[in-house]
């Protein structure tokens, strides 16, 4: 019998291929029956929220790996930029948008858990805050396009774009 964690990994794989998140699709992927999936996740909403949690867990692990023991908001934002520009995403990264009926709840779940990495708490002048937002928007655009398999950065450009984003973070925190 599969564990809830294993079923969630199969559900993430379903989303990563661009398939609809259904009990049937997850059951097929996991080698279970639909009732076997329902045993662990009684409703589609519970399954979907759990999948979003699993994707966020992956993000947090990746962000932490890029943070190198960073404890401040600036270091966390820099780690977010690095992680988002690393370029290893798929459609499962959009899990928080898969169910229109509970999209607000899923978006809130995503935002609450990842908020510490966004640099939103960093203060400064409007120009400094704009530099921080620009760095985040570069990162967001990179992961968004990578998740959709839209070619954005050439391999020889990635390091330069990361350097530009880092300069924006530095500009946004300069006193």
C-alpha positions as CSV (number, residue, x, y, z in Angstrom):
1,X,0.0,0.0,0.0
2,X,1.3,3.5,-0.8
3,X,1.7,6.2,1.8
4,X,0.1,9.6,1.5
5,X,3.5,11.1,0.7
6,X,4.1,8.6,-2.1
7,X,0.6,9.4,-3.5
8,X,1.4,13.1,-3.4
9,X,4.6,12.5,-5.3
10,X,2.6,10.7,-8.0
11,X,0.1,13.6,-8.0
12,X,2.9,16.1,-8.5
13,X,4.2,13.9,-11.4
14,X,0.7,14.0,-13.0
15,X,0.7,17.8,-12.8
16,X,4.3,18.0,-14.0
17,X,3.2,16.3,-17.3
18,X,0.4,18.8,-17.7
19,X,-2.4,16.4,-16.9
20,X,-5.5,17.3,-14.9
21,X,-5.3,16.5,-11.3
22,X,-8.0,13.9,-10.9
23,X,-8.4,10.9,-8.5
24,X,-8.3,8.6,-11.6
25,X,-5.1,10.2,-13.0
26,X,-3.4,10.0,-9.6
27,X,-4.6,6.4,-9.0
28,X,-3.2,5.3,-12.5
29,X,0.1,7.0,-11.8
30,X,0.4,5.5,-8.3
31,X,-0.8,2.0,-9.4
32,X,-3.8,2.2,-7.1
33,X,-7.5,2.2,-7.4
34,X,-9.4,5.4,-7.1
35,X,-10.8,4.3,-3.7
36,X,-7.2,3.7,-2.7
37,X,-6.4,7.4,-3.3
38,X,-9.7,8.5,-1.7
39,X,-8.7,6.5,1.4
40,X,-5.8,9.0,1.9
41,X,-7.5,12.1,0.5
42,X,-11.2,12.2,1.1
43,X,-12.0,15.1,-1.3
44,X,-10.5,16.7,-4.4
45,X,-9.9,19.8,-2.4
46,X,-7.9,18.0,0.3
47,X,-5.9,16.3,-2.4
48,X,-5.2,19.6,-4.2
49,X,-4.3,21.5,-1.0
50,X,-2.0,18.6,-0.1
51,X,-0.3,18.6,-3.5
52,X,0.2,22.4,-3.2
53,X,1.8,21.8,0.2
54,X,4.1,19.1,-1.4
55,X,5.2,21.5,-4.1
56,X,5.8,24.2,-1.5
57,X,7.9,21.7,0.5
58,X,10.0,21.2,-2.6
59,X,10.4,25.0,-3.1
60,X,11.3,25.5,0.6
61,X,14.0,22.8,0.4
62,X,15.4,24.3,-2.8
63,X,15.3,27.8,-1.3
64,X,17.0,26.6,1.9
65,X,19.7,24.9,-0.2
66,X,20.4,28.2,-2.0
67,X,20.3,30.2,1.2
68,X,23.5,28.9,2.7
69,X,22.3,29.5,6.3
70,X,21.0,33.0,5.4
71,X,19.0,34.5,8.2
72,X,18.1,37.9,6.9
73,X,15.4,39.1,4.5
74,X,18.0,40.2,2.0
75,X,19.8,36.9,2.0
76,X,16.5,35.0,1.6
77,X,15.5,37.2,-1.4
78,X,18.9,36.6,-2.9
79,X,18.3,32.8,-2.4
80,X,14.9,33.2,-4.1
81,X,16.5,34.8,-7.1
82,X,19.1,32.1,-7.3
83,X,16.6,29.3,-7.0
84,X,14.1,30.7,-9.4
85,X,16.8,31.4,-12.0
86,X,18.2,27.8,-11.6
87,X,15.8,26.7,-14.2
88,X,14.5,23.3,-13.1
89,X,10.7,23.6,-13.0
90,X,7.7,22.0,-14.6
91,X,3.9,22.5,-14.7
92,X,3.6,21.1,-11.2
93,X,4.9,24.5,-9.9
94,X,1.5,25.9,-10.9
95,X,-0.3,23.6,-8.5
96,X,-1.7,26.5,-6.6
97,X,-3.8,27.4,-9.7
98,X,-5.2,24.0,-10.6
99,X,-8.6,24.3,-9.0
100,X,-10.5,27.5,-9.7
101,X,-13.0,26.7,-6.9
102,X,-10.3,27.0,-4.2
103,X,-7.7,29.0,-6.1
104,X,-7.8,31.8,-3.5
105,X,-7.2,29.3,-0.7
106,X,-4.3,27.7,-2.6
107,X,-2.8,31.0,-3.6
108,X,-2.9,32.1,0.1
109,X,-1.3,28.8,1.1
110,X,1.5,29.4,-1.4
111,X,2.0,33.1,-0.4
112,X,2.0,32.5,3.3
113,X,4.6,29.8,3.2
114,X,6.9,31.5,0.7
115,X,6.4,35.1,1.9
116,X,9.6,35.1,3.9
117,X,11.6,34.6,0.7
118,X,10.0,37.4,-1.4
119,X,11.8,40.3,0.3
120,X,8.5,42.1,0.9
121,X,9.6,43.1,4.5
122,X,12.7,44.9,3.4
123,X,12.3,48.6,3.9
124,X,13.9,51.6,2.2
125,X,13.1,54.4,-0.3
126,X,10.6,53.8,-3.1
127,X,13.6,53.5,-5.5
128,X,15.3,50.9,-3.2
129,X,12.0,48.9,-2.9
130,X,11.5,49.1,-6.6
131,X,15.0,47.6,-7.2
132,X,14.1,44.7,-4.9
133,X,10.7,44.2,-6.6
134,X,12.5,44.2,-10.0
135,X,14.9,41.4,-8.8
136,X,11.9,39.4,-7.7
137,X,10.0,40.0,-10.9
138,X,13.1,38.7,-12.9
139,X,13.1,35.6,-10.7
140,X,9.3,35.1,-11.0
141,X,9.4,35.5,-14.8
142,X,12.2,33.0,-15.1
143,X,10.5,30.3,-13.1
144,X,7.1,31.0,-14.8
145,X,8.6,30.6,-18.2
146,X,10.7,27.6,-17.2
147,X,7.6,25.9,-15.7
148,X,5.8,26.4,-19.0
149,X,8.9,25.2,-21.0
150,X,9.1,28.6,-22.7
151,X,12.7,29.2,-23.7
152,X,13.8,32.4,-22.1
153,X,17.5,32.3,-21.1
154,X,20.3,30.9,-23.1
155,X,22.9,29.0,-21.1
156,X,25.5,31.7,-21.7
157,X,23.0,34.4,-20.4
158,X,21.9,32.8,-17.1
159,X,24.9,33.8,-15.0
160,X,24.7,37.4,-16.3
161,X,20.9,37.6,-15.5
162,X,21.6,36.3,-12.0
163,X,24.3,39.0,-11.6
164,X,21.9,41.7,-12.7
165,X,19.3,40.5,-10.3
166,X,21.9,40.4,-7.5
167,X,22.9,44.0,-8.4
168,X,19.3,45.0,-8.0
169,X,19.1,43.4,-4.6
170,X,22.2,45.2,-3.6
171,X,20.9,48.4,-4.9
172,X,17.7,47.9,-3.0
173,X,19.5,47.5,0.3
174,X,22.2,50.2,-0.1
175,X,22.0,52.7,2.6
